[in-house]
Amino acid sequence: MDNPIIVPEGTAGKVIKCKAAVAWRPWERLTIQEVEVAPPQKLEVRVKILFTSLCSGDVLAWVSEGPLFPRILGHEATGVVESVGEGVTEVVPGDKVMMVYTGECGECAHCKSEESNLCSLLRHKTNKGVMIQDNTSRFSTEGTPIYHFAGTSTFVEYTVVHAGCVVKLNPLAPLEMVCALSCGVVAGLGSVLNVAKPKEGSSVAIFGLGVTGLAAAEGARIAGAARIIGIDEDPNRRARAPDFGVNCTLNPSLYTVAIKDVIGGMTGGGVDRSIECSGDPRYILSAFDCLHTGWGVAVLNVVSRTGDEFRTDPMNFMGEKTLKGCFFGNYKPRSHLPLLVDMIMNQELDLAKFVTYRFTFDEIKEAFKLYEDGEDVLICIIRMGE
């Protein structure tokens, strides 16, 4: 259980000075420096961050050219509410919370739908680098505004986010583990449990054995799949896959025939479900083609680049196979993620095996260097402080 969390008194409504890791330019080393964090405005929450994790999405944003610099990266974190703005009712100061890069406003057609989690307000507008209420930043240093990232900006001791992107947690939730839940793990789990929905005893093929793919394997295991096939060219990824429920691994580069034919021969005509988690356009089609006719469902979970294409004969759909897309595991953050936290607390879901490195906030540059050096990283947990 976490130690009691201390939130400073008398800071509500005031600017807080604290440490942040600021990305000033693409590829330039992060600068750990003092920044000013303004109070939350209407429908905003200011959070003291205790744990954050480094994801490949942060690294991609760091190296991408664009106008949104300087900025504070980070999009997976847990902490405690320091103060709230006008109109915020679902959390109060002292609540344990998780922040997510997508949200749930609760009012739009998507939030009210039982099928969709694509909140009209918070899915895309949080990517503008400013708060959506007034199009300004809550971060600055010596009068210079600093852009937000993904509506969260978690590489800072205090952040401000829209209330719809804040998930209230069980007071006993293990914050260090839960912070690893809010991106790739959620995407992988939900793509299986909420979208593919394999039946007990079924077969599932998973293309790509990174964080999202291994989480998909966990989802298949939880669903009771009898055969979980992992496809990846990287030997290290294949080697660790059995720890996540994968009972057969394949390296497509070793075969002289298409991987769909290999899988079809192994499974009597194809798998019941497949999950594409590699982001490689070659495997999108493979994930669809390796399905069993009549009931096979493929879920597209990761897209590598805008504009990538794959082609298939329309007649292939006459075999009653289905290709589906998935965003954030089809989870509504505020409504559904507390259920995953319960699974962690009930030891039904083990996130510890996803964590390959741990760092302190002062060591965050070392965490980034792992990715620069091509290390095979699942999740890096960064402790922000007490």
N, C-alpha and C positions, 0 to 999 in steps of 0.2 A: 504494500500500500504506500502511496506517496506521502511524503511529509506534509504537515499542514502548510498551506499556501498563504504567504503574507502579501497582502495588497496594500500599498501605501495609502494612508488616509489624507484627505484634504487635497487630492489632486483633481477631483472631478471639476470640469469646467475650466481647467488650466492647461497650459502647454506643458508637456513633459519632455525633459531632455534625457536622452538615453543613447545607447550604442546601436549602430546599425552597420551592416555590411553593404556598402554602396557600390553599385556597378556604374562607373562613370562613362565608360566607353566599351564597345564590343571588344572581347578578348583581353581587356586590360584587367589586371588583378583587382579583386575587390578591395575596397578601402574600409577598414573598420574605424569608424569615426563617430563623433557625437552628432546627433540630429535632433530636431525639434518635432514633436508629434502633437498636432493640434487636437483639441477636444472633439468628440463625435458630434455631428450635427443630426438633424432629423433622420430617424430610422437608421442610425449608425451605432456601432458598438466599438469601444476601445478595449483592447485585450492585452493583458500582460502575457507574453508568450513564454512558455516553459520548455517546450520541446518542439523542434521542427525537423523535417527530413529533407534531404537533398534528392531531387529527382532529375532524370535526364532532361525533362522539360525545362527545368531551370537552366541547365547547361546550354540547351539549344537557344533559349532566349538571351543568354549572356553573349553568345557568339554571333547572333543575328544582327545584321545591319538594319538600322531603322532610326526613327526620330526620338524614340522614347528612352532617352538617356539624359541625365543620370536616373537610375531607378533602383528600387530595392526589390530583389527577387525573392523567391520562396512562395510555395503555395500549399504546403502540407504542415499543419501545426496544431498543437493543443495548448491551452492556457487557461487563464481565469479572467473573467470580466472585471475590468477596472471601473468603467463608467458607461452609461448609455445615453443616447440622445433622445430627443422628443419623439414620442410615439412608439418606443420600443417596450414591449410588454412580455415577450417570451423569455427573456433573460434579465437577470439583475446582477449588480456588482457582487462578486464572490462566486458566481456560478462557474463550474468547470465547463469548458466548451472546446469544440473542434471547429476550425475554419476550413471552408472548401471553396474551390475556384468557380464552381457553379452554385446555383442557389435555388431557393424555393420561396417565391413571394407569397404563395397561398391564394392569390387572387386571379391570376390569368387563367385562360382556358386550359393550358397545359398542366398547371398545378392542380386544377380541379378535375382533370381527366384521370381515370384509373390506369390509363395505358401509357401516358407520356410523363417524362421528367424534364422536358425542354422548356424550362421557365422562360417566358417571353421577356421578362424584365431583366433577369440575372444571368442568362446563359452567355450572352455576347457583350452586353454593355459594360461589364466589369473589365473588359480588355482594353479600354481606352486610355488607361494610365492615370485617370482622375476619378474622383468619386462621382457617381451618377446623379447625386442630388443637385450639385451646383457646378460640376465640371472643373473643380479645383482639387489640388492635392492637400493631404493632411500632413505631408512630410516636407521639411525644408532644412537647410543648413546655411547659416549666415545670410539669410534672405533669399537663397536660391531654392526654388521648388524642386522636389525630387518626385519622379513619377512612381505611381503604384504599379504592381504587376499582378495580373490575374485576379484582381479584386481582393487580394489577400496580403501580399508583401510580408512574408514571415521571417525574413532574415534581419530582424530588428527586435529590440526588447519589448516595445509596445507598438501595436498596429491598430489601424482603424478600418473596419470593414462594414459593408451593408449588413443589416440585421438578418436578411434572408440568407446570408452565407455563413451564419453562425449556428452550429448544432449544439444544443444543450445536452450535457452528458450526465450519466449517473455520477453522483458525488464520489463513489468509490472506484470509478474507472481508472485503469492504469494509463496515465497520460502518455508515458514514454512509448507504449505499444500502440495506443490509439492514433497517435500522430502519423503512423505509417499506413493508416487505413484510407486516407482521403484522396488517393489518385489511382495508381495502377492496380493496387490490390482490389479496390472497389470495382474498377472496370472489369477485371478478370472474373471475380466472383459473380458479379451480376450478369455478365454476358452468358454465363451458364445457368445460374439459378433462376434468373428472371426472364431470360430471352430464349435460350436454347431449350431449357427445361428437359434434360434427358431423363428417361424413366429408369427406375432401378433395374440393374442388370444390363443396361445398354452399353454401346461402344461410343467413345468420344475421341476424336483426333484434334490435337492442339498444335497449331503451326506457330512456332516461336516460343522459346522457353525463357524469356526474360521475366521480369516481375509480373506483368499482366498475364503471360501464358502460364506461369506457375500458379498464380491465383486462380486461373481458370481450371487448372488441374485440381486444385483444392475444392473448387466448386463441384467439379465432376465427382470427386471422391465423396463429398458431403451428400450429393444427390444419389449416391449408390451405384454409379456406373461400374460395370464389371471389367471393362477394358478401356484403359486410358493410354492413348498412343501420343507420344511427344515427338514432334518433327523439328529438328534444328541441326545446322551444320557445325555448330560450336561444340567440341567435345566436353568442355567444362560444363556447359549448360546441360548437356545430356547426362553427365555424370551425377549431377545433383537432383535431377528430375524425380528419381524414385522417392526421395524424401517428401515429395509433394503429391504422391499418389500415382505417378506415372508408372505403369508396369511394362511399357515397351517403348523404346526410342528408336528413331530412324534418322539417318543422315542422307538426305536426298542426293548429295553429290556422289555417293558410292554406287548408285544404281544406273544401269544403262537404259532403263525404262522409266516412264513418268511415275512420279511418286503416287499419283492417284491409282495407278495399276498395281503398285506394290501393296497399297492399303486395301484395295479391292480384293486382291488375292488372299490377304490375311484374314479378311472379315466376311467372306462369303458374299461379296457383291458391294461392299461399302459400309461406312460407319453410319450410325444413327444420327450423330451430331458432330459438327466440326466447328472449331473456333479459330479465327485467323488473328493472331497476335504479333506477327512479325513485322508488319508494315511494309512487307515486300510485295509489290504488285504481282510477281510471279505466283505467289502462293495464295492470293485471293481466289484465282481461278482453280487452283489445286484443291482448296478447301471446299469449293462447290462441287468439283468433279468427283471427289472421293466419297460423296454421299451415296447412301443406298437409295434406290428409286422407291417412290411410294410414300416415304415419310421423312427422308433426310432433311435436316435443317442446318444451314451454315450461318454463323454469325461473324460479321466483319467488325472487328474491335479496334484496330489500329490502322490509321492511314499515314503513309510516309510523307507524301507531298501532295499539295493541291495540283490537280491536273494529271496525276497518274491515271492510267486507264487499264482495263482488262476487257476482253471480249469473249463471248461465248455464243454458240448457236442458240437462237430462241427456242428451238425444238427441245433443248435440254430441260427447259422448264416443264415440258409436257410429261416428263417423268415424275412429276409431282414432288420435285425437290424445291426447297425454299432457301433464299438468301436474304438475310436480315442485317440491318445496321444496328449499332448499339452505342449509346453515349453514357458515360459514367455508370455503366452497369444497369441502366434503367432504374436507378435508385433516386427517389426524391430525398435530398439530403436531410432535411430536418425531420421528416416523417419516418424514414427508413433506417438511417445510419445508427440510431440508438439500438436497433435490433441487432446489428452486427457487433456493437459494443457488448451487448448481452452475451453473444456467442463467444466473444473473447473471454469474458469474465466467467462463463460456464465451461471454459476449456474445450469448447466445440470447434474453435478456430484458433490456431497457433500462429501468431504473427512473428514470434521471436525468430523462427527459422528464415524469415525474409530479411532479417537485419544482418548485413555483412560487416558494417563498420559503425563505430560510435565515436563522436568527437565532441569537444566543447566548442562554444561559439567562437572563441579566439583561434580555433584550429580550422575554421570553415574553409580557408584557402587550401588546406591540405585535402579536404574532401573534394573540392573542385579538381585538384590535380589528379586525383584517381581517374576521373573521367578523361582528362587530357592525356594521361598515360595509357589509356585503353584498358584499364582494369575492368574485370568483369564484376560490376557492382549491382547488387539488388537494391538495398535501401541503406542509406547513411542516416543515422539518427544524430541530431545535434542538440546537446543540452544547452539551453540558453542561460541558465543560472538559477539561483534559488528565488 
